[in-house]
Amino acid sequence: MAKLVLGYICLLLAFPAQSHTAPLEFKTTHLPPFMFTKDGNVEGPGKEIIAEACKAEQLECHFEMLPWRRAQQAVKRGTADGLFLVGKNSDRAKWLYFSPPILETGYGFFSHSSLDVNYTRLESLAGLCVAVNSPSNMLNRLKGIREGMVSSNIEPIKVITTTNFPTAIKMVNGARCDLVFGNVDVVKTVIKELQLASIRPAGFYKHVFYYVGLSKSRFSKDQVDRFNQQLMQLYQQGKIQTILRRYDLTPADLTDTDWDY
């Protein structure tokens, strides 16, 4: 998240080179604790960091929450300026500039407490049903795990996709699937909100970073470069860290990360 927020700020700061009056349009989706709505408004650490940058630059910025596919398409088509709290992948890099990393999080497996299943290596997943949110980078990672099992002659997992995390977690809670795979911070938040005490961690997979994505059709590389430096200032001032820690999230260490976009 910290990464995404930094990216947003860059875009915001870069925007004045294009227009001094048009507001910046940022799209996101419901993914607590990163992005959510409260009283009809988009809230969360990503929005707070971007709003901080907008205020400093005297920019008008709008935030809208959409289904993830629609949010991505709006930026991809050039009808919106930025997308926040996203992971990197090769497809997104075709139409997005990425901010410096904003937030460090991770992917992992969760299961019902009555099941003796845990991820330790590919063999431990043999033949299991795994639910995952789609479309998402998490699905891409899970497909990679499945391909690795196939190439290693291990009985592959059965991947079940859902349109949201609560549905995926309820499948495991209702014994309709063995595991759910996803962002550990998101899954923990949903478990708490739904009061699903029977769902437990079943193996950490990998650390990942989240970024802010800026439309390549609406921003030049020079603009992104200039404004990423402004994001770095927010980090150096400790503002990004303060915002993220209020949500019990881990800031990316921008002093120790060789980021690119």
N, C-alpha and C positions, 0 to 999 in steps of 0.2 A: 504494500500500500504506500509506504513511504516513497517508493519509487514512482508510483503512478502520480502521486501528488506533485512530486517534483516536476514531472513531465507536464502536468497541467499548467503549472505556473509558467513554465517555459512558453507554452503556447499563448498564454494570456499576455505575457510580456511581448511576445513577438507580434501579436495582432496589430498593435498600433501602426506598424509599418504598412499594413494593408488598409486599415480604416480607423478613424478616430471616433466614429459614431456607432457603427453596427455592433450589437452585443455579440459576445462569444457564446456559442451554443455547445454545451457539454451533455453527452448522453451517458447513461449508466443503466444498471439493472439491479433488482432486489437481491442482495447478497450480504446479509448481516454477518459479522459486525462491520463490514467494509462500507456497504451502501444499503440504505433502507429509507422508509418514509415515516414521518411523524407529523400528525396533523395535516396531512396532505402535501407536505414539503419533503424534498430530497434531503436526507441527512447522512451523517457519517464522516469519518476522518478525511476521506478524499475530498469531499465537498468543502469541508472546513479549511483545508490547506489551500485549495484553489480560490476560495472566497477571500482568504487572507492576501493572496497575491493580487487578486482583482482590486481589492481595496487599496493596496499600496500603489497600484498603477492607475487608479481612478478609472477602471474599466467596468463596464456593465457585463455581467456574466449570468447566463441562464442555465439552469440544470433541469434535466428531464429524465424520469425513470421509465424505461420501456422493457419489453421482453428482450433478452440478450441478442437474439438474431436481428430484431428490428433496430436496436441501438447500434450494432455494428454496421448494418446496411446504411443507416443515415450518414455515418462518417465515411463509409466506403464510397457512397455516391457523391459526397461533397456537399450535402445539405446540412451537415453539422461540423463543428470544428474539432471536437475532442471526445475521447472515450476514456473513462477512468476506472482505474484499478484493473489492469489487464496483464496477463502474462505474455511473454514473447513467443512467437513462433514464426516460421518462414513465410506463411501465407499473410499474416498480419503485417509483416515487414514490407510487403509490396505496396501497402497503402497507408501505413502509419510510420511516423517518426516516434521513437520512444524517448521518454524522459530518462534521467538517471534513475536508478532503482529507488523506490520510495519506501517499500516495506518488505521485510523478510517474513515468510510464512512457510508452509510446507504441505505436502500431500501425504495421506496415510489411509490405512484401512480401519474400519470399525465393524464390530459384530455384535450379536446378541450375547449377553452374559452366559446363557445356557450352552452356547456352542464352544467347543474346544478347537477353535481355528485361530491361527495367528500367522501373519506374514513374517517370514525370516529369510526365505529364498524362494525362487520360482517354484521349486518342487512343493512347497507348502501350500501353494494355491491350486494345485492340480485338480481340475474338474469342478471347481467351485463356481457358484453364481455370484457375480459382483455387479451391484447397481451403481450407476454414476450419472451425474447431471450432464445434459447435452442441450445445445452445443457448448463445448468448453475445452480449454486446454487440458483439463483433467481427463476428459474422454480421450484426447489425443495421447496422453501419457499411458492410460490404461490399454489402449490399442497397442502401444509399443510393448507393454509388458506381455500382452497376449502373443504378439508376433515373436517375442523372445522365447516364449514357451514352445511355440510351434517349431521354431528353428532348432530348439534343444530337444525335440522329441518328447516333450512333457505334455500330458493331456491339458489342453488350454482351458482357460476360464470361459464361462458363458457370460458375456457382457450384456446387461440390461440397461437401457437408457431411459431416463425420465426427464421431464421438463423442469423439475425443481428439486432442491435438496430435501425438503420435508417428505416428498413422495418416496425418494430413494431410501431415506432412513426408515420410513414407515414400512417399507418392504422387508427390511431386515428385522424390524421390531415384530412384524407379523409372520416371521418365518417363511416369507416368500422368496428370500434370497439370503445367501450366506454372509455376504460382506457388502459394505458400501465403501466406495473409494472417493476421496475428495479432499478439499482444503480442510486442514485440521481445525483452524479457527472457526470456519463456517459451520462444520459439523458439530463442534462443541457448543456453538451458539444455538443451533437448532435443537440439539438435545436438551439444552437448558430451557428454551422457550416451550418445547412440547412436553417437558418433564418426563423424558424417557430414560429413567434411571437404569433400565435394563441394557442400554447400549453402551459398549465399552471400547476403548482403543484396542486394535488388534494388529498393530505393526506400523511403524513410521516408514515412509518410502523415500522421500527426498525433500530437501529444502528448495524453495523457489522464491523468486522475487516478483513483486508487482510494480507496474509502471503506469504512467499516464501516456496515453497514445494521442498523437496529433496528426491531423489529416495532411497527407502529402499534397493533396490538391488545393489546400487552402493556406499552407505555410511553406515558406522557403527554408532551405537548410540554414542559411545565415540567420534567419529570424529565430529558428529553434536554438541555434548555438547561443545567441545573445540571451535568450530568455532562460535557457537552462542554467546560465550563470546566476540569474536572479534566484532560481530555485536553490542553488547551492548556498546563496546568502541566507535563505530561510533556514536551511539546515545548520549553517554555521552559527546562526543566532539561537539555535535550539528550539525554534518554533515548531518544526515538523515533529521532533522527538516528543515535545510536550503534548501535542495533539494526539499522536498515536498512543502514547502511554495512558492517556485517559480512557482509551478503549481497550487497554491491556494488550496492545499489539506491539510488535518488535520493529523499530526503525531499521532500515538498511544502513550499513556503515559506509557512508559516501567517501570517507577518507581512505577506505581500504578496498574500494571496488573499482575495477577497471571497466567502467561501463561504456557502452557504445549504443548508438541509435541510428 
